[in-house]
Amino acid sequence: MFQLSNSSKQRRKGVDPRLIEISDLAIRISLVDFGHPADAGLRLAKRQNQLFLDGKSQCDGYVNLSNHQSGKALDFYAYVNGGASWQYDHLSMVACALLQAASMLGYRIKWGGLWKSENPKFKNGIPYGWDCPHIELMED
């Protein structure tokens, strides 16, 4: 069974408690170790805008707000062979654990790996989402 590092736990500060519950359960059931990178959780508008300007987000933080700004989103990375992995195959395994944990807890989340993009990437001819290391709560 895997455990989140203290750094990963700190990076969830300000995130909706439901996402923290999901993350805590997912790390226990995941087949792939994972963690939460810097900027994984709550973001101020200025930081969100910088990520937008750097091409790392489609939300500018002022006009187009990110769910990170309200604590309703959480990013992750896979931890494979002693280091962070951003490979789709690894991230999708972590996403499965996060989706399963959310279901077990009765919460609804969306995974960025399923999002369509205007400029989709392809794996074996199948388009997949542009934000694979991202989950967010679905509100009713």
C-alpha positions as a LaTeX table, in Angstrom:
\begin{tabular}{lrrr}
\hline
Residue & $x$ (\AA) & $y$ (\AA) & $z$ (\AA) \\
\hline
Met1 & 0.00 & 0.00 & 0.00 \\
Phe2 & 1.28 & 3.46 & $-0.92$ \\
Gln3 & 1.27 & 6.62 & 1.21 \\
Leu4 & 1.25 & 10.28 & 0.27 \\
Ser5 & 4.34 & 12.21 & 1.26 \\
Asn6 & 4.06 & 15.13 & 3.66 \\
Ser7 & 4.78 & 17.45 & 0.73 \\
Ser8 & 1.88 & 16.03 & $-1.26$ \\
Lys9 & $-0.43$ & 16.41 & 1.73 \\
Gln10 & 0.64 & 20.06 & 2.22 \\
Arg11 & 0.00 & 20.81 & $-1.44$ \\
Arg12 & $-3.67$ & 19.95 & $-0.88$ \\
Lys13 & $-4.08$ & 22.82 & 1.60 \\
Gly14 & $-7.23$ & 24.82 & 0.86 \\
Val15 & $-8.69$ & 22.09 & $-1.35$ \\
Asp16 & $-12.27$ & 20.96 & $-0.81$ \\
Pro17 & $-12.29$ & 18.26 & 1.91 \\
Arg18 & $-14.03$ & 15.83 & $-0.45$ \\
Leu19 & $-11.03$ & 15.89 & $-2.80$ \\
Ile20 & $-8.74$ & 15.23 & 0.15 \\
Glu21 & $-10.90$ & 12.24 & 1.14 \\
Ile22 & $-10.76$ & 10.97 & $-2.44$ \\
Ser23 & $-6.98$ & 11.38 & $-2.58$ \\
Asp24 & $-6.53$ & 9.64 & 0.79 \\
Leu25 & $-8.59$ & 6.62 & $-0.27$ \\
Ala26 & $-7.15$ & 6.48 & $-3.78$ \\
Ile27 & $-3.55$ & 6.22 & $-2.54$ \\
Arg28 & $-4.56$ & 3.14 & $-0.56$ \\
Ile29 & $-6.22$ & 1.37 & $-3.49$ \\
Ser30 & $-4.07$ & 2.57 & $-6.40$ \\
Leu31 & $-1.94$ & 0.12 & $-8.37$ \\
Val32 & 0.46 & 3.01 & $-9.13$ \\
Asp33 & 2.00 & 5.29 & $-6.52$ \\
Phe34 & 1.20 & 8.98 & $-6.93$ \\
Gly35 & 1.61 & 12.39 & $-5.39$ \\
His36 & 0.48 & 15.98 & $-5.75$ \\
Pro37 & 2.84 & 18.49 & $-7.40$ \\
Ala38 & 3.39 & 22.15 & $-6.56$ \\
Asp39 & 0.31 & 24.11 & $-7.68$ \\
Ala40 & $-1.80$ & 20.95 & $-7.31$ \\
Gly41 & $-4.49$ & 22.55 & $-5.21$ \\
Leu42 & $-5.73$ & 26.01 & $-4.35$ \\
Arg43 & $-4.38$ & 28.82 & $-6.54$ \\
Leu44 & $-4.63$ & 32.58 & $-6.35$ \\
Ala45 & $-5.58$ & 34.49 & $-9.53$ \\
Lys46 & $-2.03$ & 35.78 & $-10.03$ \\
Arg47 & $-0.53$ & 32.27 & $-9.98$ \\
Gln48 & $-3.31$ & 30.92 & $-12.20$ \\
Asn49 & $-2.60$ & 33.69 & $-14.69$ \\
Gln50 & 1.10 & 32.85 & $-14.73$ \\
Leu51 & 0.31 & 29.22 & $-15.50$ \\
Phe52 & $-1.95$ & 30.44 & $-18.32$ \\
Leu53 & 0.80 & 32.68 & $-19.71$ \\
Asp54 & 3.24 & 29.75 & $-19.51$ \\
Gly55 & 0.83 & 27.63 & $-21.58$ \\
Lys56 & 0.14 & 25.22 & $-18.71$ \\
Ser57 & $-3.52$ & 26.13 & $-18.27$ \\
Gln58 & $-6.40$ & 27.23 & $-20.45$ \\
Cys59 & $-7.79$ & 29.42 & $-17.65$ \\
Asp60 & $-6.35$ & 32.91 & $-17.21$ \\
Gly61 & $-7.46$ & 33.26 & $-13.60$ \\
Tyr62 & $-9.34$ & 36.53 & $-14.11$ \\
Val63 & $-11.90$ & 36.19 & $-16.92$ \\
Asn64 & $-11.82$ & 32.42 & $-17.26$ \\
Leu65 & $-11.52$ & 31.04 & $-13.74$ \\
Ser66 & $-10.01$ & 27.67 & $-12.88$ \\
Asn67 & $-11.64$ & 25.29 & $-10.43$ \\
His68 & $-8.30$ & 25.38 & $-8.64$ \\
Gln69 & $-9.15$ & 28.92 & $-7.55$ \\
Ser70 & $-12.17$ & 27.68 & $-5.58$ \\
Gly71 & $-10.43$ & 24.56 & $-4.24$ \\
Lys72 & $-12.61$ & 22.28 & $-6.38$ \\
Ala73 & $-9.72$ & 20.79 & $-8.40$ \\
Leu74 & $-6.62$ & 18.77 & $-7.60$ \\
Asp75 & $-3.68$ & 17.76 & $-9.78$ \\
Phe76 & $-1.56$ & 14.64 & $-9.44$ \\
Tyr77 & 1.42 & 12.83 & $-10.93$ \\
Ala78 & 2.31 & 9.17 & $-11.00$ \\
Tyr79 & 5.38 & 8.09 & $-9.06$ \\
Val80 & 7.14 & 5.35 & $-11.01$ \\
Asn81 & 10.69 & 3.98 & $-10.83$ \\
Gly82 & 11.72 & 6.51 & $-8.20$ \\
Gly83 & 10.47 & 9.63 & $-9.96$ \\
Ala84 & 7.49 & 11.64 & $-11.13$ \\
Ser85 & 5.87 & 10.39 & $-14.32$ \\
Trp86 & 3.56 & 12.44 & $-16.53$ \\
Gln87 & 3.06 & 9.58 & $-19.01$ \\
Tyr88 & $-0.53$ & 8.98 & $-20.04$ \\
Asp89 & $-0.41$ & 5.26 & $-19.19$ \\
His90 & 0.73 & 5.96 & $-15.63$ \\
Leu91 & $-1.62$ & 8.91 & $-15.11$ \\
Ser92 & $-4.60$ & 6.92 & $-16.35$ \\
Met93 & $-3.92$ & 4.20 & $-13.77$ \\
Val94 & $-3.88$ & 6.81 & $-11.00$ \\
Ala95 & $-7.04$ & 8.38 & $-12.42$ \\
Cys96 & $-8.76$ & 4.99 & $-12.20$ \\
Ala97 & $-7.99$ & 4.85 & $-8.48$ \\
Leu98 & $-9.21$ & 8.43 & $-7.99$ \\
Leu99 & $-12.43$ & 7.75 & $-9.90$ \\
Gln100 & $-12.99$ & 4.51 & $-7.96$ \\
Ala101 & $-12.35$ & 6.26 & $-4.63$ \\
Ala102 & $-14.79$ & 9.04 & $-5.53$ \\
Ser103 & $-17.43$ & 6.47 & $-6.42$ \\
Met104 & $-16.87$ & 4.55 & $-3.19$ \\
Leu105 & $-17.28$ & 7.78 & $-1.20$ \\
Gly106 & $-20.37$ & 8.88 & $-3.15$ \\
Tyr107 & $-18.71$ & 11.89 & $-4.83$ \\
Arg108 & $-18.73$ & 12.77 & $-8.50$ \\
Ile109 & $-15.53$ & 13.91 & $-10.17$ \\
Lys110 & $-14.31$ & 14.60 & $-13.69$ \\
Trp111 & $-10.92$ & 13.52 & $-14.98$ \\
Gly112 & $-9.11$ & 15.81 & $-17.42$ \\
Gly113 & $-7.81$ & 12.79 & $-19.32$ \\
Leu114 & $-11.29$ & 12.32 & $-20.76$ \\
Trp115 & $-11.68$ & 15.91 & $-21.92$ \\
Lys116 & $-11.77$ & 16.62 & $-25.61$ \\
Ser117 & $-9.41$ & 19.21 & $-26.94$ \\
Glu118 & $-9.43$ & 21.37 & $-30.04$ \\
Asn119 & $-5.95$ & 20.00 & $-30.66$ \\
Pro120 & $-6.23$ & 16.42 & $-29.33$ \\
Lys121 & $-3.27$ & 14.15 & $-28.81$ \\
Phe122 & $-3.56$ & 10.63 & $-30.11$ \\
Lys123 & $-2.60$ & 7.29 & $-28.66$ \\
Asn124 & $-3.20$ & 4.37 & $-30.98$ \\
Gly125 & $-5.50$ & 6.57 & $-33.06$ \\
Ile126 & $-7.78$ & 7.49 & $-30.14$ \\
Pro127 & $-7.96$ & 11.12 & $-29.00$ \\
Tyr128 & $-7.58$ & 11.71 & $-25.29$ \\
Gly129 & $-7.83$ & 14.71 & $-23.02$ \\
Trp130 & $-5.33$ & 17.47 & $-22.65$ \\
Asp131 & $-5.30$ & 17.62 & $-18.82$ \\
Cys132 & $-4.49$ & 14.07 & $-17.71$ \\
Pro133 & $-3.04$ & 14.97 & $-14.28$ \\
His134 & $-6.26$ & 16.76 & $-13.17$ \\
Ile135 & $-9.49$ & 15.90 & $-11.36$ \\
Glu136 & $-12.25$ & 18.20 & $-10.24$ \\
Leu137 & $-15.52$ & 17.93 & $-8.39$ \\
Met138 & $-18.74$ & 17.83 & $-10.35$ \\
Glu139 & $-21.35$ & 19.96 & $-8.68$ \\
Asp140 & $-25.05$ & 19.15 & $-9.01$ \\
\hline
\end{tabular}
